[in-house]
């Protein structure tokens, strides 16, 4: 079902400024100074759109590109109300031109045509909103979690019970929308074959050079009682059938494992890894782990010093996204922060919004997107933040109550967000204050679409 409404809002632009600080960590050499931001492999493997960055008229192009966005309409998916969802992903290059949403409430991944902005189908058969820590295959974490589509039109999704699912999303294939393979990411420390405590397989990234998937298990528990937390880890999986597990990397003392991201210029995965605190004391700092898929080992990490970056006592980090000119947006220390991906040097702390979970880069608009609380107003509210990735400048926050995890389609520069409600709202739809409800759809949850 496709539902379209338009609401136009012209939010004010506010001035932005932030001091630069240095980030501890190694510098990895790229192919050379002339390759910075122009690496052909980078463009290919990150699904870049071929375009003149400013158009024929640079000033006009910048004005159009940075025009304010607003809520255009919402898309309601069939089935159960969306009360548990996770990561979303837009296919800008594998040929499907579709939006994929991890919808635990409906036990699968919802698919929306990003061109027509209409629901087209669902890959079913995943865990759903299951609990963790129960020791059985049905109490070993929810799913789906992280999602992405590889160039061969295979959907990869982290699922419950430490399973990574592979599904066919090629509309011309006889196995379209079917799960065609899987990989088990459990390990002996948290799973002995009978007792299952490794938890969900979560977010994932893809290395198109070596055809490798990296996926995180953020919350494993010990297989022996009292089932306390053990070190988070990540698993390397071949993206070619039969989807063999290639190796695993643990992160001693870490407080989780979040977003893997392929950095083509460095031929490495980056993985955001939260740290640990005891009271107000930092025991383990947040890091960006650097993983070599050829050696299947972690190299010296980049340490996120939150005190130096934005003056906070924090070990938090979640999503990351790579833009042009090797700009890397990371949600860390409570804010979106832009770094130089090659050197690790911080470029700008975005203070007008708090950090979110998934962040996104849209090559069509040259914008980063982040969901968090709008800190420019007295009472912060959940909003979609727009950041100019060319000038490292915050542009606007757009109200998106109960929204999260933006993903943009480069051809239209429209931004999709998951609007997730809860069971109490389903039971009493009149209490719904979400973005969906603002257009008359109460008690359902939805996908919101923003654009110019």
N, C-alpha and C positions, 0 to 999 in steps of 0.2 A: 504494500500500500504506500502511495506517495502522497504526502500532505505538504502543501506549500502555503506559507504566509510570509509576509514581509513586514519587518519593523525597522525603521530607520532611526538611528541614534547618532548624533555627532558629538562624541566626547571631546573634551578639551585636551590639548597636548600640554604636557608639563615639561619643564626643563629637567635635564638629567646630568648628574655628575657623580663621579666616583674616583677615589684615589686608586692608583695601581700599586700592587704589592707583588712580591716574588713568590714563586711556587717551588718547593723542593722537589727534586727528581731529576732523572737523567734526560739528556738530550739525545735523540736517536737521529742519525743522519738519514736524510732523504736522498733521492736520486741526484739532486743538485739544486743550486739556488734558482736556476731558471725554470725548474719544474714546479715551483711553489704556486699552488692554486690553479695550475694548468695541466696537471698530470692526466694524460689520456685514459690511463687505467682507472684513475680516480673517477673521471666522468662516467666511464662505462659501468664500473662496478657499483657506483652509488646512484645509478639511474638518473643522471643529470639530464635536464632538458637542453637541447641545442637552441641557443638564443643569443641575441645581442643583449648584453646585460642592461643597456640603457635605451635601446631602440635608436631610431634615427635622431630623435630630439632628446638629448640627455635630460634636460630640465623637465620636459613634459613627461618623460618616462619615469623620473623620480617622483613627480607629483602624483601620477596615476598609481604608481607602486605603493606609495605611502599614504594614499587616501584612507581615511578611517574605514574600518569594517564594522558590520553590525549583524545581528541575527537575521537570517533570511527565511529559514523555515526549519521544520523538524521532520524526522523520519521515524515512524513508529514501527518496530519490528514485530512480526507475529509471534504468538506463543505467550509464555509467561512474562509478567512485568520484569523489567530489567532492575533487579535488586543486587545482583552480583556480576560484575564485569571487570575485565582487567585491561590489557594492552590492546591498542588498535594499530592498524598499519594500512597505508595506501600504496598500491602497486603503481608506481610511476614509470616502470620500464619493462616488466615481464610480459606485457601485452594484454593483461586482463583489464587494466584500468579500473580496478575495483577497490573498495574499502572493506577491510576485514576487521571484525570486532570479536574479541574473546568474550563470549556471552555464557557465563556459567549458569545463569538462570534457565537457559534453554539447552544446556549440555552440549554446546558446540560453538562454532565460529560463524557469525552472521556475515553475509556478503551483500554489499550494496554497490550498485553500478555508480562509479564516481562521475560519469558523464551525465547520466539522466537523473542521478540522485534518487534512485528507487531501489527497493529491496528486491534481490534476485534469488536468494537461496541460503542454505545453511549446511555446513559440514557437521553432522551430528555424531553421537556416540562417545562423547568425552565425559569426564568425571562429574561435572557439575559442582555445586557449592558444598563439597564434602568437608568434614573436619580434619584436623591434623592430630597426630600424636596418639592414635588409637592402636597402632600396631598391625592393622589388617589392611588389605588392598582397598577397602572402601572407607578407611579412616586415616588415610595417609596423604591427605592434602587435596585441595580443589583443583579444578581445571575446566576450560583452558586458561592459560596465563599469557605468556608471551606469544606473539604471532609474527610471521613474515612469509613472503612468497619469493621463491628463488626463480631465476630466469627460465627454468624449464616448467614453470607453472605448477610447482609443488608447494603446497601450504605446509609450513612447519609450525607446530604449536606445542608449547610446554603443557603438560597435563598432570593430573593427580597421580599418586603412586609412582612418582619419579619416571614417568613415561614421556617420551617425546614422540608426538604423533606426526605422521606424514600423510597428507591428503592430496588428491588430484583436483585442481581447480581450473583445469583447461576445459572450457565449455564444449570443445569439439571432441573430447575424449569419451570413450564408452564407460570409463570409471569416474566420470565427473561427480564431484562432491562426495566421493568415497574415501575412507581411510585405506591407504594402500601399503602402509608400513609403519614401523615404530622402532624405537630404541629405548632400552632400559638404562637409566642413568644412576641406579642405586650402586652402593659400594658396601663392602663387608662391615665397615664400622657402624653403619646404621641399618643394615639389612642382612640377615643370615639365611634368607631363602624362605623362612617361615614367619618371621617377625619383621614387619616393614615400618621403618621409622625414618626413612630418608626424606620424606615429605614430597612436595610438588617439584616438578621440573618447571622452571619459571621462564625468565626472559632469555632471549637468544639473539645471536647475530650470525651473519653469513660471510665467509671468506670466498669470493668468487674466483680467486687465483688458484687456490688449492682445493676448492669445493669441499669446504669444511664448515660445519655448524658448531658454534660454541653456545652452550646453555648452562644456566646457573641453577644450583640447588641451594637456596638461601637459608633454610632452617632445619637441617638434619638433626636428629636426636640419636643418642647412643642406643644400640640394639639391646643392651643389657639394662636392667632396672637400676636406678630410677629413671632412666631415659632422659638424662640431662642433655643439653645442647652440645654438639660437637662442631668442629670447624666446618664452615660452609665450603663448598667446592664448585668447580665448573667441569663440564664434560665436553670433550671434542668428539664430534661424530662425523663420519663420512656422509656427504650429501648425495652420494651415489648408492643405489641399491647394492647390497641389502642393508645399508645404513648402519655400518659397523661402528661400535664405540672404539675410538682411537686412543683415548687416554683421559686422565683426570688430573686436576690441579686443585689442591686444597689451599686455604688461606688462613693460616694459624692466627688465632686471637681475633678474627674478624667478627663483626656483628651482623653479617649477612652477605649477600652477593646480588647485585642488581643488573644493570644493563650492559650486555656485551655490544661492542660496536667495532666494525672493521674500519681501519684507517689505511686506505690504499697507499698513500705516499710513504708510509712506514712499513707496510707489509706486516702489520701486527693487529691483533685485537686489543682494544681498550676495554676494561671491565670495571665499572664503578663498584667499590666495596666499602660499605659502611664500617666504622670502627666500633669500639666499645667504651663505655664510661661506667665508673662506679661512683655514684653520687655526682659530684661536680668534677671529678678527676678523670681525665682522659687516659685510659689504659692502652688503647690501640687507636691511632688516628684513622680517619677515612683516607682511602687511597684510590688511585686509578691504577689498577694492575695492568701490566703490559705483557701480552701473551703471544709467543711465537708459535704459529701453527705447525711449522716444520719441525722444530725441536720438541714441540708439545710441552713447553716449559714456560713458567713466568719469569720475566726479567725484572730488573730493579724497578719498583713501583714509583709512581709520583705521589708524594704525600700532600694531602689537602690540609694545610695549616689554617684552620678557620679563624684563629685569633688574628693572624696576619691578613687574611683575605677580607673579613668583614667584622672583625672584633667580637665574634661570638665564641662561646664554649660549646662546640658541636662536633659530632663525628658522623653527621648525616651526609649521604650522597645517594642519588637515585638515577634519574635519566640523563642521557647525553645524546647530542646530535651534532653531526659534522656539516658545516656550511662551506661556502666558497672561501678561497684564500686561506685555507687551513684554520678557519675559525671553528672552535669547538665550544658548544654551549653545554654546561654541566649544571644540573641541579645539585647544589652542595651547600652545606653550612647554613641552610635556611633561605638561600637566594639562588636565582639563576646567575651563573658566572660564566663569562666568555674567556677562554684561554686560547693561546696559540698551540695548536695540536702538535706541531713539530718540536717545540722547545719546552712546552709546559708553562710558559710565562703567562700570568694572568693579564687580561686586557681590560675588562670592565666587570664590575659587580653591579647587577641590576637591582636597585633597591626599591623600586616602585611596586614590586610584587614579591610574594614569598615563593620559594621553590616548590615545584610540583613533582609528580611521578614521571610519567613519560613526557619528554620534550620532543620537538620536531623542527626540521629545517625544510622550507619550501623553496626549491630553486626557481620556481616560477615568479615568486614575488621577492625573492632574496630576503625572506623573513624567517626568524626563529619564532616558535610559539611555545608558551609555557602556561600551565594552569596553576594558580595559587590565589592567595588572598591579596586583594588590592590594598596596598598600604598607603595610598595617596589620599584616603578618606578616613574620617574619624573612626568609623566602625568597619573594619575590613570585611569584605565579602568575596566569595569565590568568583574568580574572573579569568578570562582568557587574555593573556598578555601578548602583545605584538612587539617584536624587537627587530629593528633594522639590522640585518646581518652584515651590511656593507659599512655602516658607520658605527656599529656597536651601540646603537641608541634605542632606548625604550620609546615606543610610539604611543601606545594606548593600552588600557585595560577595558575589556568588554564584559559586562555582567553576564555570568553563566552559572546560576545557582545550581548546585549539585553536579556541575559539569566536571570533566576530567579528561586527561590523556588525549591531547589534540593530535591530529594527523591531517595533512593537507594534500590536495590533488594539484599538481603543478600546472596542468593544462588550463584550469579555471581559477587557480589560486584560492579556491574555496577551502575552508577549514572545517573538519568534522570533529565533534567532541562527543564523548559518551556522557549521557545524563542519567545518573544512577540514583534510584530512590531506595526506600527501605520497606520492610514488611509493615511497619506502622502506617506508612502512607498508603500502601495498597489496601490496608484494612479501613482507612479513613481518607479517601481521596480528596475530600474537601480541605485537608491540611497540606496538600501538595503545594510547595512554593518554588518548584523547580522551573528551569527554562522550558520544559515541556508544558507545564501547567500555564505558563505565561501565554501560550498560544492555544489553550483550551484542552490540553491532553493531560488529564489528571490521573494519577495512580498507575501509570504505564511505564514511565521511563522512556527514553528515546535517544536518537542521535540528532544533535543539533548541527546545523550548517550555517557558517558565518562567511560573509564575503562583502564585496564592495557593491 
